[in-house]
């Protein structure tokens, strides 16, 4: 299991910690900061899903006038994790 710690940019959350297994499935997503209801919800929704599927679903989501969001930052974290 690969452990990832990603520093976010442009969001209320400051970091995202997660694990990816050998099959590319996501586990134990934890947002540091951010809106608890939203970040806990996103973390539960992606649990056990394939990273590529989640990237395709979440990448590009914005938050109000911000050019990014916590889900978008999770997609960036997963992209980085897959190339490491």
Backbone bond lengths (Angstrom), bond angles and torsions (degrees), N, CA, C in turn:
res aa  C-N    CA-C-N  psi(-1)  N-CA   C-N-CA  omega(-1)  CA-C   N-CA-C  phi
1 X - - - 1.452 - - 1.531 108.07 -
2 X 1.329 116.29 126.70 1.459 122.18 179.52 1.527 108.97 -91.95
3 X 1.335 116.78 127.49 1.466 121.77 177.67 1.521 109.20 -97.94
4 X 1.329 115.37 133.72 1.457 122.27 -176.56 1.524 109.24 -123.98
5 X 1.320 116.08 137.16 1.460 122.45 170.42 1.521 106.57 -126.69
6 X 1.320 116.26 118.72 1.469 122.80 -174.26 1.519 109.11 -119.65
7 X 1.325 116.99 126.88 1.459 121.83 175.59 1.515 108.24 -85.34
8 X 1.323 116.33 120.74 1.457 121.11 -177.53 1.524 111.28 -78.96
9 X 1.327 115.25 166.06 1.456 121.70 179.08 1.521 109.07 -140.82
10 X 1.330 117.39 130.03 1.451 121.50 175.41 1.510 115.82 81.89
11 X 1.335 117.46 13.61 1.467 120.91 -179.95 1.519 110.53 -129.31
12 X 1.324 115.26 167.53 1.468 120.72 176.23 1.527 111.20 -67.99
13 X 1.333 116.64 -33.24 1.462 118.98 176.30 1.529 108.56 -72.36
14 X 1.317 115.80 148.40 1.464 121.63 -177.06 1.529 112.96 -99.38
15 X 1.331 116.19 -25.13 1.463 120.47 -177.53 1.524 109.45 -161.02
16 X 1.332 114.82 163.47 1.464 122.09 174.63 1.519 107.20 -132.85
17 X 1.322 115.88 127.67 1.464 122.02 175.15 1.524 107.44 -112.60
18 X 1.328 116.15 138.35 1.459 120.05 -179.20 1.510 110.20 -159.86
19 X 1.334 114.48 172.00 1.457 121.50 175.64 1.522 108.48 -128.05
20 X 1.334 115.74 147.07 1.464 122.06 174.06 1.519 107.48 -126.90
21 X 1.329 115.79 129.10 1.461 119.10 -179.76 1.525 111.12 -85.11
22 X 1.326 115.53 -178.84 1.455 122.38 -175.21 1.525 112.55 -64.10
23 X 1.326 117.59 -23.18 1.465 122.69 179.87 1.532 112.02 -90.43
24 X 1.338 116.95 1.20 1.457 120.40 -179.12 1.517 113.97 82.71
25 X 1.331 116.40 18.47 1.466 120.76 179.09 1.537 110.06 -92.81
26 X 1.322 115.10 145.04 1.464 123.29 -174.64 1.521 110.63 -91.33
27 X 1.345 115.28 139.80 1.464 121.00 178.03 1.525 110.36 -143.36
28 X 1.313 114.87 152.26 1.470 123.79 169.82 1.527 114.02 53.81
29 X 1.337 117.13 48.64 1.461 120.78 177.70 1.518 109.30 -72.69
30 X 1.325 115.84 130.35 1.463 122.00 177.53 1.526 108.49 -135.15
31 X 1.323 116.09 120.32 1.461 121.58 173.68 1.518 107.79 -88.98
32 X 1.319 116.87 138.73 1.461 122.59 175.50 1.518 106.17 -99.89
33 X 1.322 116.65 107.75 1.456 121.74 -175.61 1.519 110.33 85.61
34 X 1.315 115.81 -170.15 1.456 120.71 -178.14 1.516 111.24 88.89
35 X 1.310 116.40 -176.94 1.472 122.72 -179.84 1.524 108.49 -81.34
36 X 1.329 117.68 112.45 1.465 120.06 -173.09 1.524 114.92 -53.82
37 X 1.316 118.38 -44.14 1.464 119.49 -178.73 1.510 112.09 -60.92
38 X 1.312 116.43 -43.99 1.464 120.19 -179.57 1.519 112.06 -69.68
39 X 1.327 116.85 -46.75 1.463 118.79 -175.98 1.525 111.78 -69.35
40 X 1.337 118.07 -37.56 1.467 119.76 176.16 1.526 110.01 -65.26
41 X 1.338 115.95 -39.11 1.463 120.21 179.21 1.515 111.92 -63.32
42 X 1.331 116.81 -46.91 1.465 121.04 178.57 1.525 109.75 -60.98
43 X 1.327 116.80 -44.63 1.470 120.81 -179.54 1.525 111.44 -58.56
44 X 1.322 117.56 -42.10 1.468 119.88 179.47 1.521 111.99 -69.31
45 X 1.330 115.70 -37.68 1.470 119.19 -177.98 1.526 112.77 -67.08
46 X 1.320 117.99 -30.00 1.469 119.84 -177.49 1.527 112.66 -93.13
47 X 1.308 118.81 -10.05 1.468 122.09 -178.60 1.528 110.86 -54.92
48 X 1.331 116.26 123.44 1.456 122.14 176.36 1.519 114.87 82.46
49 X 1.329 117.94 -5.08 1.465 120.62 -179.91 1.521 110.68 -85.00
50 X 1.323 115.88 157.38 1.466 121.83 177.63 1.524 109.70 -70.33
51 X 1.324 115.80 137.09 1.464 121.79 -177.50 1.525 111.31 -57.79
52 X 1.323 118.63 -43.98 1.470 121.27 -178.47 1.526 112.10 -61.70
53 X 1.311 116.68 -37.62 1.462 121.80 178.34 1.536 110.40 -65.81
54 X 1.315 116.22 -42.48 1.463 120.87 -179.47 1.531 110.44 -68.70
55 X 1.324 117.26 -40.33 1.472 120.58 177.14 1.525 109.31 -57.81
56 X 1.318 117.87 -48.12 1.467 121.92 -178.77 1.526 112.03 -62.24
57 X 1.312 117.10 -31.73 1.460 121.82 -178.34 1.526 112.37 -80.00
58 X 1.332 117.84 -41.02 1.465 121.29 -170.03 1.523 115.59 -98.66
59 X 1.321 117.82 -22.72 1.466 120.04 -175.00 1.524 110.93 -62.97
60 X 1.328 115.43 130.85 1.454 121.35 176.91 1.522 115.10 96.22
61 X 1.333 117.83 -5.40 1.466 120.03 177.35 1.529 108.47 -69.77
62 X 1.334 115.65 132.74 1.464 120.35 179.14 1.533 109.92 -108.21
63 X 1.333 115.20 168.64 1.468 122.02 179.35 1.524 107.25 -126.08
64 X 1.324 116.64 102.82 1.459 120.26 -177.19 1.517 110.36 59.69
65 X 1.332 115.90 -129.22 1.469 121.11 -179.66 1.523 112.46 -83.87
66 X 1.322 117.37 -6.32 1.470 120.69 179.89 1.528 109.90 -71.65
67 X 1.328 117.67 145.30 1.467 120.10 -179.68 1.532 113.51 -80.17
68 X 1.317 117.58 2.50 1.465 122.33 -178.82 1.527 108.62 -144.53
69 X 1.316 116.54 -177.35 1.468 123.10 179.00 1.525 107.97 -158.13
70 X 1.311 116.92 172.56 1.468 119.37 176.07 1.531 111.35 -61.62
71 X 1.353 119.74 -43.74 1.465 118.70 175.98 1.530 112.51 -61.10
72 X 1.333 117.88 -41.01 1.458 121.56 178.06 1.524 110.62 -62.82
73 X 1.319 117.26 -41.18 1.466 120.87 178.43 1.526 110.71 -65.49
74 X 1.330 117.34 -34.70 1.466 120.04 175.19 1.529 109.67 -62.90
75 X 1.325 117.39 -41.61 1.466 120.65 177.17 1.518 110.85 -59.78
76 X 1.331 117.36 -41.59 1.477 121.55 178.06 1.531 110.49 -65.22
77 X 1.328 116.76 -40.77 1.469 120.41 178.00 1.532 110.38 -61.43
78 X 1.316 116.36 -41.85 1.459 120.18 -179.81 1.526 111.65 -67.94
79 X 1.324 117.67 -39.34 1.470 120.19 176.06 1.516 110.49 -59.60
80 X 1.323 115.61 -45.33 1.468 119.86 179.45 1.526 110.30 -62.81
81 X 1.312 116.80 -41.19 1.468 121.08 -179.52 1.517 111.92 -62.52
82 X 1.319 117.18 -36.96 1.453 120.61 -177.60 1.518 113.32 -72.57
83 X 1.328 117.73 -24.13 1.469 119.62 178.57 1.518 113.00 -91.77
84 X 1.315 117.88 -7.99 1.468 120.59 179.27 1.496 111.44 -81.71
